[in-house]
Amino acid sequence: MATDAMLVPGSAADHAICALLKLGQVASRLTDDRLLGLGVRVRHYNALQALQDNGRMSQADVGAHLRVDPATIVATLDDLENLGLAARHRHPSDRRRYLIDLTEKGEITLPRIRALLDSVQAEMFEALSPDQSVALADALAAMNAAQPLADRYDTVRGR
């Protein structure tokens, strides 16, 4: 049986969005597989990286920063706390709120996660020339920073 290398076969591949969605699925599966040994997923990395980038944050601020709903951020932070990668502390002036800190173990684990993510990115980009890799990374960065797209996303999810 011949296998077709096309992830999105036929005329569906004429739509870049179809390729982007499929490539996202591939990236997600490869990343989950690679991070499995550390017991984390990309959502955990994003929260840890937010804490490293911003310092101590409230639980609500981590969720808002990552554009993640409250239930998901609570579950994510529960996981990180159980793994010893982050710690919750009661807010000193509002006992209903929590502040989240990156632990020493979290600081040590972050470079390992980044190295694994770099390996997945290299694998995903290996079919591209160096110029294509740079162009794709630049295009994705531009899309990521597009305020109108962020506004539409926030509107759709009711934020």
Buried (B, 14 or more C-beta within 10 A) or exposed (E): EEEEEEEBEEEEEEEEEBBEEBEEEBBEEBBEEBBEEBEBBBBBBBBBBBBEEEEEBBBEBBBBBBEBEEEEBBEBBEBBBEBEBBBBEEEEEEEEBBBBEBBEBBEEBBEEBEEBBEEBBEBBBEEEEEEEBEEEEEEEEEEEEEEEEBEEEEEEEEE
